Amino acid sequence: MKAPLFYLIEKLFDHENLAWVNKLHELPVAQQFELIRREWNNFDHLAIQSPTGSGKSLALPALLSGNGMVEGQILVVQPRRVAARLLAKRLAALLGAKVGDEVGYQVRFDSKVSNKTKIIYLTDGVLMRKLFDDRTLSRVGLIIFDEFHERSIQSDFSLALVRKLSLSTRPSLKCIITSATLDLDKTERYMPNCGKVRLESRSYAVQIEHRARSIEEPIWDQVARELKKIVSIKHGNLLIFMDGAFEINRMVRKIRAMPIARDFEVFPLFGEMSLADQDRAIEFAGRRKIIVSTNIAETSLTVDGVSLVIDTGMAKKASFDPMRGLNVLLSQPICKSSADQRAGRAGRTSDGYCLRLWSHAQHQSKEEFDRPEIQRLDLSELYLNLLSIGERADTLVWFDEPPETSLDRALVTLTSLGAIEKRGQISSHGM
């Protein structure tokens, strides 16, 4: 017999999508929602460690809304535009609604919301602009910071503002911070009156193998060789992680020239692509699919049928170059947390397999997490944004403190550019 919660899910979701409803019954978020509800009633905010495939991005906002637990809009913050758009489309389809009605999204250059939109998926940059335009977030009842391990300067800034807001003019504003690798204790200490929930482990097992790369052979040749072996003995769609558009396009051309290409649809996936091309890469293709992607597919996205992953272990990461005095994007090895997220793509809907193109010894030497952006990037834009809303770095409580040296450097840079006056106030050039 199904628990009462499951009847609620069936009521929430369109009857024509019973296959999805049955999957939702098995998700950790649904199975443990009563635990989430209890903590919700006892605390102002929640920290949820929610494993890959748990349903947090889709089921959590839907269940909170369907139970009448939130007064006002629910904002679900995503680190990438493609994730915000895709999640809104999938949840709207499950509800049997159009995107922009009950469920919508807001990303840069694209928005589908209306006056009746209850759940809005949006990027961290859009959330920051909302906080600037409506300092009390008057229509919002809950903000979910999803995939928090990928937080940016904008999301750290927004969270610090939300924290301050909830302690002053908006005590009813609730916040949920969630990630597969969330530090629950640190988050509990940071957010006032914060409960914590740890959900169950991944729904499906992923077999992981390591194979060291050769520095003398182009990466696309190595991937092509491994790809040929994998697809001959394993079934399902395949996701290949590479670090940039050049490498991806080279890899796609290589695969399309291989004999195995006749059995697959092959798609690139990276941030600079058009929204329509991104959708084509992710949506159902009718036959087996190979997607070659940057870390844009590392979190949130469930590409239907993917059970195989080849991970090159590299990603483009932003960092500050002190010689040139600006932020640069460089190809660097990923951390353990990112490797776990990538492997998890193979276990979203079934048991999977992940081949990592680095040795087990190299994996053991990796850092657990990347340093947050706020501690490694130039903070001039953050400094200017703080001044524009009458704040200073020391008037906010940060999840990770911005380094004093970075703030001092930002002040010198902005002053030299004429964006800040010598008294420390924002100038007409800086507005």
N, C-alpha and C positions, 0 to 999 in steps of 0.2 A: 504493500500500500504506500502511495506517495505521501510525503509530508505535506502539510497545508501550504508551505512555501511553494511547492511545485505547482499547485493549482493556481497560485498567484502568477507564476511565470507563464502558464498556459493562457491565463486571462490577458496578460500583458502582450503576448506575442501572437501574431496572426495564425489562424488555424491551418493555413496552407503551408506553414513552415514547421510542421511537427518534427521533422528530422532535426532541425536546429533546436527545437524545444527539448528534445530528448538529450541532445548533447549538453545543453545548459543544465539539465538535471544533474549531470555528472561532474560539473565544474566545481573546483574547490570553493569558489566564491558563493555558489548556490548551496553547496553542502554545508557550509559553515556560516551561512548568513545570519542565523540566530545569534551566533557569537558576535558578529559584527554589530547586530542590532543592540545587544546588551551593552557592549562597550560604547556604542553611539549614545545610548540613553544616560550613561554614567559620566561621559567626558565631553568637553567642548570640541576636541579635535581627535583625529585618529592617525596612527602610523600603522600601515599594513604592509607586512612583508609577504608578497604575493607571487608565487613562482610562475615561470613561463607557462602559458596555456591555462591559467587559472580562471580566466574570464573577467579579470578586473576592469579591463578597458571598456567592455561592452555590458556585461551583466551587472556590475556594481552600480553605475549610475541609473540603469533601468530599474533595478530592484529598489534602490533608495527612493526614486521618483514614484514607482508604482505602489510602494507602501505608504506614501504620503508623509515621508520622513523629512522632507525638505520643503521649506517655504521659500519660493523664489526660484530663480534659475540655477541650474547646475552647470558649472564650467569645468570641462575636462581638459587639462593642459597637456599638450603633446609636444615632444621636442622637434617634430618635423611636420611640414605641411601635408605630405602625402598620407601620413598616418591619421591626421585630423580629418581629412576629407574622406578617406576610406572607412574609418570607423563610423563616421556619421552616416554614410551611405548604407553600411551593413546594419546598423541598429535601426535606421528608418525602415529598411526592407523587412526586418524581423517584426517591426511593429505594424507593418502593412501601411506605412505612411510615406508621404513624399518628403525628400530632404528639404528642410526649411519650414516644415510644419512643427510637429512635436520635437523633432531632432534636427539640428542644423550644424553648420561649421562656419568658422571665421579664420581665414588665413590671409597672408599678404596677397593682394590683388584678386582675391576671390572670397565671396561671402554668400551663404545661403541661410538666412535666418528671417524670422518674422516676429510679430508681436506675441504670437502664441508659442514660440519656441521655448521649450522647457530645458532641454539638454543641448549644450553647445560645446562642440569640440573646437579647440583653438590652439594656436601656437603661443609660446611664451612671450614673443614679441607683441602679439595682439593683446594678450592679458595686460602687459605693461602699459600699452596705450589706453586700455580701458581704465586702469587705475589713475592715469593722468587726467582723463576726460571726466571721470566720475569718481572723485576721491573716496566716496563711501560705498561704491558698488551697490547702489541702492536697490537694484532689482535682483541681486545675487544672494542665494541662500547657502551655497556650498561651492567650494573650489577643490577639485581633485587634481593634485600634482602627480600625474602619471609618469612612469618611467623616470623617477627622480634621480636615478644614477647618472642620467644624461643631462643633468641640469646645466644651464648656461648662466652667464652674467644676468641676463634678463629675468630668468626664473628665480635666481637668488634674490635679486632686487625686488621682484614682485612678492616673493614669499615674505621678505622682511617687512614690506609695506602692509601685507595682509595680516601678519602677526601683530603689528602695531595697531592696525585698524580694529582687530578683534578685541583688543584690550582697551579701546577708547570708545569711539562713536558707533561701532558695529559689534557689540558683544554677541549678537545672534548669528554672526557670520561664522560658518563652520569650515574646517579645512581637513582634507584627507591627503596624506602623503604616502605614496605607494611605489614599490619597485620590487623586483625579484631579489635584489641584493641590498635592500634598505637596512641601514644600521638603526635598529629599533630603539636601542637605548639612547643613542645620540639624538634621535628625532624626538623621543619622549621628553628629554631634558630641554630641548630647544622650544618646542611648542607648549604654551601654558595649558595645564589641565588636559594632558594628552594621553589617551589610551593607546594600547598597542595590541596588534593581532598578528599572529603568525599562521598563515595558511599552510596546507599540506604541500608535499613535494610535487614535482612535475607529474602530470597525468600519464605520460607515455615515456618509456625508456629510450634513450639514445645511446647507441654504441659509438664510442669515440676511439679513433686511431690516430697516432702521430707518425709523420713521415718527414724527415728533415729535407729541406730544400737544397738544391745545388745553386750556388751563387754564380756558376759559370753558364748556366742554361737559362734562357728567358722564361719568366714565370708562366707565360701563356703556353709554352711548349710543355712544361711540367704538368700544368693543370689539364691540358688536352690528353696527355698520356694517362693520367689517373682517371679522367672522365671516361675514357674509352673502356677501361677495366670495370669501373663501377656500374655503368649503365648496362653492361652485359650480364651482370649477376644480381642486380638489385632493381626493384621497381619503384615507381613514384616520380614526382617532379623533383628537379634538382636546383639548388640555389648555390651560386658560386660567389664568394665575397672577394672583391679586389679593392684597390685603394683609390682609384681615380677614373675619370672619364676616358682618358687615353688608353689605360690598361684594359678597361672594360670593352671599349670599341675594338681594340686589337684582339681580345679574347673572343668576342662575338664573331668577328670575321673568321677567326681560326676554326671555331666550332662549325660554322655554316659551310666551311669547305671540307669538313670531315664526312665520311660515308654515313656516320650515325645521324647526321642532321636530318636525313629524310624521315626519321621517326619522331622528330621533336619540333616544337615551336621554340625559337631562340630569341630572347629579349634582353636588351640592356635595361638597367634601372639606376638612374642617378639624379641628383637634385636639379641639374640644369636642364633636364628634359621638359618638354611641355606636359601639362597636366593630362592631356589626352593620351600621350605616349606612356606616361606612368601608369595610367589606368589600364591600358592594353597589356602592360607587362604583368600586372597583378591579377586581373580578372581571369575567369575561366576561359580556357583556350580550345577545349574540345578534344585535345590529345595531349600527350606528354609534353612537358615544358621544361626548358632550361632558362633560368634567369641569372644574369651576371650583374651583380649589384655592388654598390658601395655600402657603407654601414647604414644607409637609409633604410635597409630592410632588417636591421639588427633588432629592432624592438617594435612592439605594438602590432605590426602587420602579420596577418595570417594569410599566406599565399596558399590557396587551396591545393591540397595534394602534395605539398612539399614534404618529403621524408628523407631527402638526401642533401647534405651540405658539404661543399669543399671550401675550406677557409684558408686563404693565403696568409692570414695573420697580420695584415697591414691595413692602415687607415690614414686618411688625411686628417691631421689634427692642427688646430690653431695654437700658436705659441708666440711669445713676444721676442723679437729680435732686437737686442739692445744696441747693436751696431747701427742699424737703420732706424731705430726708434719707432717701429711699427709692428703690428701683428702679421704673421705670415702663416701660410698653410703648408705643412710639410708632411711627407709620407713617413709614418712611424709605426713601430710594432704596437699591437693592441695589448691591453691588460687582461688579466684573468677574467674579470667580470665581463668584459666585452666578448671574450672567447666563449664563456658560458652562455651568454645571450644568443650568440650566433649558432652554437650547437643546438640550443633550444628551438630554433626555427624548424628543425627536423622532427621535433616531437610534439608539435601542436595538435595534430589530429590522428596520429598513429605512431607506433614505434618507428624509430629512425636511425640514421647512420650519419656520422660526421667525420670527415677526414681533415686533420689539421696538418698543414704543410710546415711544421716545425717539430723538433724533437721533444720528447717528454722532459728531458733535462732543461731545455730552453723554456718549456712551460713552467717548470718549477721555479725558475729564476725571475719570472714576470712579476710585476707589481699587481696587487689585488685590484686596485682601482687607479684610474687616472686622477691626477691633481685637478681640482675644480677650476673652471675657467677664471673665476674671480681671483685665483691665486697665481695664475700664470700668464694672463693677458694684460694688455694696456687698458687702463681704467679711465681714460679721458672722457669717453662717452658717458660712462656711469657717473663720473664726477659732475659733468654738465647736467645730466638728468636729475641728479640730486638737488643741485642748485635751482633748477627750473621749477621744482615743486616745493621749494622752501625747506629742504632737508639737508642734513650733512651726514657723512658716514658714521659719525659718532652719536647720532640721534636714533639710529636703528640698531637692532640686534640681528646679527648675521648668522646664518647656519655655519659658514666658515668666514672668519674675519678677512676682509681685504687687507693686504699687506700695507703698512704705513709707507714703505718705500715706493710702492706703486701709486698710492694716492698723492704723495709728494711730487712724483714725476709727472702725474697727470696735471697737477696744479701748475707746475712750471711750463708744461707744454701749452696748456690752454691760455695762460697769461701771455706767453710769447706770441700766440696766434691772435691775441686781442679778444678772445672769447670771454675772458674773465678780467675784471678790473683789479687794480692793485689792492683794493680793499677786500677782495675775495668775492665780490658780487658779480653776477652774470651780466655781461655787457649786451648792447644791442646786436653786436655781431654773433654772440653766442646763443641768442634766442632762436 
